[in-house]
Amino acid sequence: MAKLIIDRELCTECGECVDQCIYGALSLEDDGLTVDVEKCMLCGACEESCPNEAITIPDKKAVVQADRDSYHGIWIYAEQWESEINEVAFELLNEGKRLAEKLGEDISAVLIGSGVNYKVAQLSGYGAGRVYLVDHQICKVPEEELYAKILSDLAETYKPKIILFGATALGRTLAPRLAARLGTGLTADCTVLDVDAEKGLLLQTRPAFGGNVMATILCPDVCPQMATVRPKVFSKGDSDAGRTCELITHDAALDRVKTKTRIKRVLPKDSDGEVRLEDAEVVVAGGAGCGSKEGFALVHQLAEALGGTVAATRPPVEEGWVDHGVQVGQTGKVIAPKLYIALGIAGAVQHAIGMQSADMIIAVNKDPDAAIFQLADIGIVGDMFEVVPQLIKQIKEKGLVVPTKQ
């Protein structure tokens, strides 16, 4: 087993390694430099920072590989609220099956809640070969600190190679807590996943530098490899009610778990009856080409005529024409409606990330070279203030027939 070795003759007790150790495993005591082996992760930062080469980890690579070889399988965190599993869990199961097949690994789901055991069959239907179930009254309401403790116990017991979360409000707070507990890395808001089957590595791709580049991130030295993935990036596939799975019930001593927070009451979200943007089948979006808040009103009019939902790119939101809640793209929501109509939208990659999975995309833009036409199934080169009123008139006279791809 690898260990950190200190050459006392070379060590000058300069403290450089202590400053570089993010785990607090090194300290300068009366008898010299001391290592807390419980905290040391053998990351090698001290070895690289020592100006006198007094620190070595001779077998680090061998131990990393041996440790990695003890991890197996892909886990999908099946987020639920009031016993309803979030759709992103099924999307991740579908993509996870593809990755698991390439790696020769199993695909599993982790379900935590209260009275949710009947949902195991649903997860099995969408491809989970195994479900880890924690069903306890204390887990009724998702609470990040508690759930992170449960997931940490599970991961340390069963050692998954990969854990995937949906990049939801809960997933974005729960995943980093778990990663910190496990001492591993986490890539947030991935839009593409793949694997290096030979090395057993998860290739985690996400937009970087404002969406100008796509960065592929690896976690080569530590397991589990973790990532959050935006909803609607992957399709959820078809469910097979006849599929069965292995069920592992994890009985943690939850009654004795102590957390710093307690959820005392959950207030229902006010609803005005409108369809959520993420669930809308028809979406009409406006961009900078609308020109003004008054010009953006045409987006609302077309959406009303179609019985659809309004969306926007970043510029209209920043200008105050619409609320941030309807922004689609890298810094907004990711959607996959049956019909997406883009009005006055250039089609920058930051926006495309949020809507490129739509079944049918129709774009209206007066610039024939606009990037949005590269995504569109139907492109109309023209002034939206001339084209849209005609569309609305035709819809009111003849009704709507959503076009489909041939």
C-alpha positions as CSV (number, residue, x, y, z in Angstrom):
1,M,0.0,0.0,0.0
2,A,1.3,3.5,-0.9
3,K,2.2,5.9,1.8
4,L,3.7,9.3,2.1
5,I,7.4,9.2,2.9
6,I,9.2,12.1,4.4
7,D,13.0,12.4,4.2
8,R,13.9,14.1,7.5
9,E,17.4,15.0,6.3
10,L,16.0,16.8,3.3
11,C,13.0,18.4,5.0
12,T,13.7,22.0,6.2
13,E,10.2,22.4,7.7
14,C,9.5,25.3,5.4
15,G,5.7,24.7,5.6
16,E,5.1,24.9,1.8
17,C,3.6,21.4,1.8
18,V,1.3,22.3,4.8
19,D,0.0,25.3,2.8
20,Q,-0.7,23.2,-0.3
21,C,-2.5,20.3,1.5
22,I,-6.3,21.0,1.0
23,Y,-7.2,18.1,3.3
24,G,-5.3,19.4,6.3
25,A,-3.3,16.2,6.6
26,L,0.0,17.8,7.2
27,S,1.2,19.9,10.2
28,L,4.4,21.1,11.7
29,E,4.8,19.8,15.2
30,D,7.6,19.9,17.8
31,D,9.1,16.7,16.3
32,G,8.8,18.0,12.8
33,L,6.5,17.5,9.8
34,T,3.6,15.1,10.7
35,V,1.1,13.3,8.5
36,D,-2.5,12.4,9.5
37,V,-2.9,9.2,7.6
38,E,-6.7,9.3,8.1
39,K,-6.9,12.6,6.2
40,C,-4.2,12.1,3.6
41,M,-5.7,11.3,0.2
42,L,-2.3,10.7,-1.4
43,C,-3.1,13.4,-4.0
44,G,0.5,14.3,-4.5
45,A,0.2,18.1,-4.0
46,C,2.8,18.1,-1.2
47,E,5.2,16.0,-3.2
48,E,5.0,18.4,-6.2
49,S,5.3,21.5,-4.0
50,C,8.3,20.5,-1.8
51,P,11.3,22.6,-3.0
52,N,13.7,20.0,-1.5
53,E,12.1,16.8,-2.8
54,A,11.8,15.6,0.8
55,I,8.3,14.1,0.2
56,T,7.7,11.0,-2.0
57,I,4.7,8.7,-2.7
58,P,6.5,5.9,-4.5
59,D,3.5,3.5,-5.2
60,K,0.8,6.1,-5.7
61,K,-0.1,5.1,-9.2
62,A,-0.3,1.4,-8.3
63,V,-2.6,2.1,-5.4
64,V,-4.8,4.4,-7.4
65,Q,-5.3,1.7,-10.0
66,A,-5.9,-1.0,-7.4
67,D,-8.4,1.2,-5.6
68,R,-10.2,2.1,-8.9
69,D,-10.5,-1.6,-9.8
70,S,-12.7,-2.2,-6.7
71,Y,-15.4,0.1,-8.0
72,H,-18.1,-1.2,-10.3
73,G,-21.4,-0.1,-11.9
74,I,-23.2,3.1,-12.8
75,W,-25.6,4.7,-10.4
76,I,-28.5,7.0,-11.3
77,Y,-29.9,9.1,-8.4
78,A,-33.7,8.8,-8.9
79,E,-34.8,12.2,-7.5
80,Q,-38.4,12.2,-6.3
81,W,-40.8,14.7,-4.8
82,E,-44.0,13.5,-3.1
83,S,-43.3,10.0,-4.5
84,E,-43.2,11.3,-8.1
85,I,-39.8,10.5,-9.7
86,N,-38.3,13.4,-11.7
87,E,-38.3,12.7,-15.5
88,V,-34.5,13.4,-15.6
89,A,-34.0,10.1,-13.7
90,F,-35.5,8.1,-16.6
91,E,-33.5,10.2,-19.1
92,L,-30.3,9.3,-17.2
93,L,-31.2,5.7,-17.0
94,N,-31.6,5.6,-20.8
95,E,-28.2,7.2,-21.3
96,G,-26.7,5.2,-18.5
97,K,-27.6,1.9,-20.1
98,R,-25.6,3.0,-23.2
99,L,-22.6,3.9,-21.1
100,A,-22.9,0.7,-19.0
101,E,-23.0,-1.5,-22.1
102,K,-19.8,0.1,-23.4
103,L,-18.0,-0.4,-20.0
104,G,-19.4,-3.9,-19.4
105,E,-21.0,-2.6,-16.1
106,D,-24.4,-2.8,-14.5
107,I,-26.8,0.1,-14.3
108,S,-28.5,0.9,-11.0
109,A,-30.9,3.5,-9.5
110,V,-30.8,4.9,-6.0
111,L,-34.2,5.8,-4.6
112,I,-34.6,7.6,-1.2
113,G,-37.9,8.7,0.3
114,S,-40.9,7.6,2.4
115,G,-43.5,5.2,1.1
116,V,-41.7,5.1,-2.3
117,N,-41.1,1.3,-2.5
118,Y,-43.8,0.9,-5.1
119,K,-41.8,3.1,-7.5
120,V,-39.1,0.4,-7.8
121,A,-41.0,-1.2,-10.7
122,Q,-41.1,2.1,-12.6
123,L,-37.3,2.4,-12.3
124,S,-36.9,-1.2,-13.4
125,G,-39.2,-0.6,-16.4
126,Y,-36.9,2.2,-17.6
127,G,-33.8,0.1,-17.4
128,A,-32.5,-0.1,-13.8
129,G,-31.0,-3.6,-13.3
130,R,-30.7,-3.0,-9.6
131,V,-32.4,-0.5,-7.3
132,Y,-30.9,0.6,-3.9
133,L,-33.9,1.6,-1.8
134,V,-33.9,3.7,1.4
135,D,-37.5,4.0,2.5
136,H,-38.0,5.8,5.9
137,Q,-40.3,8.4,7.3
138,I,-37.4,10.7,8.1
139,C,-36.7,10.9,4.3
140,K,-40.2,12.1,3.3
141,V,-38.9,15.5,2.3
142,P,-35.6,15.7,0.4
143,E,-33.1,17.4,2.7
144,E,-29.6,17.8,1.3
145,E,-27.5,17.1,4.4
146,L,-29.5,13.9,5.3
147,Y,-29.6,12.6,1.8
148,A,-25.9,13.3,1.3
149,K,-25.2,11.2,4.4
150,I,-27.3,8.3,3.2
151,L,-25.8,8.4,-0.3
152,S,-22.3,8.5,1.2
153,D,-23.0,5.5,3.3
154,L,-24.3,3.6,0.2
155,A,-21.4,4.6,-2.0
156,E,-18.8,3.6,0.6
157,T,-20.5,0.3,1.1
158,Y,-21.2,-0.7,-2.5
159,K,-18.5,1.3,-4.4
160,P,-20.1,2.5,-7.7
161,K,-17.7,3.6,-10.5
162,I,-20.0,6.4,-11.7
163,I,-22.8,8.4,-10.1
164,L,-25.1,10.6,-12.2
165,F,-27.5,13.3,-10.9
166,G,-30.0,15.5,-12.7
167,A,-28.9,19.1,-12.7
168,T,-32.1,20.1,-10.8
169,A,-32.3,22.5,-7.8
170,L,-31.9,19.5,-5.5
171,G,-29.3,17.7,-7.7
172,R,-27.1,20.8,-7.9
173,T,-26.9,21.1,-4.1
174,L,-26.9,17.3,-3.2
175,A,-24.2,16.2,-5.7
176,P,-21.4,18.5,-4.4
177,R,-22.2,17.6,-0.8
178,L,-21.7,14.0,-1.7
179,A,-18.6,14.6,-3.7
180,A,-17.0,16.4,-0.8
181,R,-17.9,13.6,1.6
182,L,-16.4,11.0,-0.8
183,G,-13.3,13.1,-1.6
184,T,-14.0,12.9,-5.4
185,G,-14.5,15.2,-8.3
186,L,-17.8,16.5,-9.8
187,T,-18.5,18.0,-13.2
188,A,-21.7,20.1,-13.2
189,D,-24.3,20.7,-16.0
190,C,-23.0,18.2,-18.5
191,T,-24.6,18.2,-21.9
192,V,-22.7,15.2,-23.4
193,L,-21.5,12.0,-21.7
194,D,-19.3,9.2,-23.0
195,V,-16.8,6.7,-21.7
196,D,-13.3,5.5,-22.4
197,A,-14.0,1.8,-22.1
198,E,-10.3,0.8,-22.0
199,K,-9.5,3.1,-19.1
200,G,-12.9,3.0,-17.4
201,L,-13.2,6.7,-17.5
202,L,-16.3,8.9,-17.7
203,L,-15.9,11.6,-20.4
204,Q,-17.9,14.5,-19.0
205,T,-18.5,17.3,-21.5
206,R,-20.0,20.7,-20.6
207,P,-19.9,24.3,-22.0
208,A,-17.1,26.5,-20.7
209,F,-15.9,30.0,-21.2
210,G,-19.3,31.4,-21.7
211,G,-20.2,28.5,-24.1
212,N,-17.4,29.4,-26.5
213,V,-15.8,26.0,-26.0
214,M,-16.9,22.5,-25.0
215,A,-14.7,21.1,-22.3
216,T,-14.4,17.3,-21.7
217,I,-13.4,16.6,-18.1
218,L,-12.0,13.5,-16.6
219,C,-11.5,12.2,-13.1
220,P,-8.7,9.7,-13.6
221,D,-7.4,9.1,-10.1
222,V,-10.5,8.9,-7.8
223,C,-13.8,7.0,-7.8
224,P,-16.7,7.4,-8.0
225,Q,-16.7,9.6,-11.0
226,M,-19.6,12.1,-10.6
227,A,-21.6,14.4,-12.9
228,T,-24.8,16.4,-13.0
229,V,-26.7,16.4,-16.3
230,R,-29.2,18.9,-17.4
231,P,-32.8,17.7,-17.8
232,K,-34.0,17.1,-21.4
233,V,-30.5,16.6,-22.7
234,F,-31.2,12.9,-23.2
235,S,-34.4,11.1,-24.2
236,K,-35.9,8.9,-21.6
237,G,-36.6,5.9,-23.9
238,D,-39.5,3.5,-23.6
239,S,-40.6,1.7,-20.5
240,D,-40.9,-2.1,-20.4
241,A,-43.4,-3.1,-17.6
242,G,-42.3,-6.7,-17.8
243,R,-38.7,-5.9,-16.9
244,T,-37.5,-6.9,-13.4
245,C,-34.6,-5.8,-11.2
246,E,-32.7,-6.8,-8.1
247,L,-33.8,-4.8,-5.0
248,I,-31.3,-3.9,-2.3
249,T,-32.9,-2.3,0.8
250,H,-30.4,-0.3,2.8
251,D,-31.3,-0.1,6.4
252,A,-29.3,2.9,7.8
253,A,-29.7,3.9,11.4
254,L,-31.6,7.0,10.3
255,D,-33.4,7.6,13.6
256,R,-30.0,8.5,15.1
257,V,-28.9,10.7,12.2
258,K,-28.3,14.3,13.3
259,T,-28.3,17.1,10.8
260,K,-27.9,20.9,11.3
261,T,-31.2,21.7,9.6
262,R,-34.8,20.5,9.9
263,I,-37.6,21.2,7.4
264,K,-40.6,22.1,9.4
265,R,-43.0,23.0,6.7
266,V,-43.3,22.9,2.9
267,L,-45.4,25.6,1.3
268,P,-47.1,24.8,-2.0
269,K,-46.0,26.8,-5.0
270,D,-48.5,29.3,-6.3
271,S,-49.8,28.3,-9.7
272,D,-51.7,30.4,-12.2
273,G,-52.7,27.4,-14.3
274,E,-50.0,28.0,-16.9
275,V,-48.0,25.0,-18.3
276,R,-44.4,24.9,-17.0
277,L,-41.9,25.8,-19.7
278,E,-40.1,22.4,-19.3
279,D,-43.4,20.5,-19.9
280,A,-44.8,22.6,-22.8
281,E,-45.3,20.9,-26.1
282,V,-45.4,24.1,-28.1
283,V,-42.9,26.9,-27.3
284,V,-42.6,30.3,-29.0
285,A,-39.3,32.1,-28.2
286,G,-38.1,35.6,-28.9
287,G,-34.6,36.9,-29.1
288,A,-32.8,40.2,-29.5
289,G,-34.4,40.6,-32.9
290,C,-37.7,41.5,-31.3
291,G,-36.1,45.0,-30.7
292,S,-38.1,46.1,-27.6
293,K,-40.6,45.0,-25.0
294,E,-43.4,46.1,-27.4
295,G,-41.8,44.1,-30.2
296,F,-41.6,41.0,-27.9
297,A,-45.4,41.3,-27.5
298,L,-45.6,39.6,-30.9
299,V,-44.1,36.5,-29.3
300,H,-46.9,36.4,-26.7
301,Q,-49.5,36.9,-29.4
302,L,-48.2,33.9,-31.5
303,A,-47.9,31.7,-28.4
304,E,-51.5,32.6,-27.4
305,A,-52.7,31.7,-30.9
306,L,-50.9,28.4,-30.8
307,G,-51.9,27.6,-27.2
308,G,-48.2,27.5,-26.5
309,T,-45.7,28.8,-23.9
310,V,-43.4,31.8,-24.2
311,A,-39.6,31.6,-23.9
312,A,-36.7,33.9,-24.6
313,T,-33.0,34.1,-25.1
314,R,-30.7,36.0,-22.7
315,P,-30.9,39.5,-24.3
316,P,-34.7,39.9,-23.8
317,V,-34.3,38.8,-20.1
318,E,-31.4,41.2,-19.5
319,E,-33.4,44.1,-21.1
320,G,-36.3,43.4,-18.8
321,W,-38.8,42.4,-21.5
322,V,-39.5,39.1,-19.8
323,D,-38.7,37.3,-16.5
324,H,-35.6,35.1,-16.2
325,G,-37.9,32.1,-15.6
326,V,-38.6,31.8,-19.3
327,Q,-34.9,32.0,-20.4
328,V,-33.8,29.0,-22.5
329,G,-30.1,28.1,-22.9
330,Q,-26.9,27.6,-21.0
331,T,-27.9,30.0,-18.2
332,G,-31.6,29.2,-18.4
333,K,-33.6,26.1,-18.9
334,V,-33.2,23.1,-21.2
335,I,-36.4,22.0,-22.9
336,A,-37.5,19.5,-25.6
337,P,-41.0,20.5,-26.9
338,K,-42.7,19.0,-29.9
339,L,-42.6,22.4,-31.6
340,Y,-40.2,25.2,-31.0
341,I,-40.6,28.5,-32.9
342,A,-37.6,30.9,-32.8
343,L,-38.4,34.5,-33.6
344,G,-35.5,37.0,-34.1
345,I,-33.1,34.5,-32.5
346,A,-29.5,34.4,-33.9
347,G,-28.9,30.8,-32.7
348,A,-25.7,31.2,-30.6
349,V,-24.4,28.0,-29.0
350,Q,-25.4,29.2,-25.5
351,H,-29.1,29.2,-26.6
352,A,-28.9,26.1,-28.8
353,I,-27.9,24.1,-25.8
354,G,-31.3,24.7,-24.3
355,M,-33.6,23.9,-27.3
356,Q,-31.8,21.7,-29.8
357,S,-33.6,18.6,-28.7
358,A,-37.0,19.9,-29.8
359,D,-38.8,17.6,-32.2
360,M,-39.5,20.4,-34.7
361,I,-37.8,23.7,-34.9
362,I,-39.1,26.6,-37.0
363,A,-37.0,29.8,-37.3
364,V,-37.9,33.3,-38.5
365,N,-35.0,35.6,-39.0
366,K,-34.2,38.3,-41.6
367,D,-30.5,37.3,-41.6
368,P,-30.1,34.4,-44.1
369,D,-26.8,33.5,-42.5
370,A,-28.1,33.3,-38.9
371,A,-26.9,30.2,-37.1
372,I,-30.4,29.3,-36.0
373,F,-31.1,28.0,-39.6
374,Q,-28.5,25.3,-39.0
375,L,-30.7,23.9,-36.3
376,A,-34.1,24.6,-37.9
377,D,-36.2,22.0,-39.7
378,I,-38.1,24.9,-41.4
379,G,-36.5,28.3,-41.9
380,I,-38.2,31.5,-43.0
381,V,-35.9,34.3,-44.1
382,G,-37.9,37.5,-43.4
383,D,-38.9,40.2,-41.0
384,M,-40.7,38.7,-38.1
385,F,-42.9,41.7,-37.8
386,E,-44.2,40.9,-41.3
387,V,-44.2,37.1,-41.1
388,V,-45.7,36.5,-37.7
389,P,-48.9,38.6,-38.1
390,Q,-49.6,36.5,-41.3
391,L,-49.0,33.3,-39.3
392,I,-51.4,34.4,-36.6
393,K,-54.0,35.2,-39.2
394,Q,-53.7,31.8,-40.8
395,I,-53.8,30.0,-37.5
396,K,-57.0,31.8,-36.4
397,E,-58.6,31.0,-39.8
398,K,-57.5,27.4,-40.4
399,G,-56.3,26.2,-37.0
400,L,-53.0,24.6,-36.1
401,V,-51.4,21.5,-37.4
402,V,-48.1,20.8,-35.8
403,P,-45.7,19.7,-38.6
404,T,-43.8,16.4,-38.1
405,K,-40.5,15.2,-39.5
406,Q,-40.8,12.8,-42.4
